Amino acid sequence: MASQPVTSSIPTYKTNFLQSCLSANILTFGTYTLKSGRIEGSPYFFNAGSFHTAPLLSAISTAYAHTISSFISAHSIPKPDILFGPAYKGIPLCCSTLLELYRLDPQTWSSVSYSFNRKEAKDHGEGGGIVGASLKGRNVLVIDDVITAGTAMRDTIDLVAKEGGNIVGFVVAVDRMEKIPDPREREGIDDGKPRMSAMGQIKQEYGVRTASIVTLDDLIAILKDKGDEGDMNRLEEYRRKYLATD
């Protein structure tokens, strides 16, 4: 009897999302320098800015919508009043995902708004640093692409708090599942000590739940199904070296 594909246990929306990423070269493999300063280059790179056609934007917004619906249901999280997308990559993500959520369940999502921030506050017209609905007194669900070091995540938490909003969760496209880099890695020093991931640390520090469309484990599973042993082995080795404790 033929063995079942590894990805057969992965929801269809996840495999469709990954296939779209691979076919459009949004998810690529090689050696990439990360913003976090990790001493060893990442063997893969995910570029959310490349979802710039209607079919690709539909693929990622559909995946976000299903992830958010499952996330809220599984953790009894309050329904958000606002989907917030941090500038810049989060802007089209929050807008398109809200449209897809409304398409899937109009009754639940018809009253939900979107917002995003300006990199520089506007000093004329309506002014301020937020575009879209006000965050004040509202439950906010943040949508972003990938979190590695957590710096942008903390900036978003501070921004939403300053605007009077309450973050009920973070949803990202890819959970890299890797430990936070040691600051000395920028100097070429890797202490090899176990640490939490940025997403795990945010959850511990702020009590904010997090979710992702896919994880590093999912990427490895789809490469195994494709028979791409070279890239799969590189990802597995990277996971063994940098896997977070959470």
Order of alpha helices (4+ residues) and beta strands (2+ residues): alpha-beta-beta-alpha-beta-alpha-alpha-beta-beta-beta-alpha-beta-alpha-beta-alpha-alpha
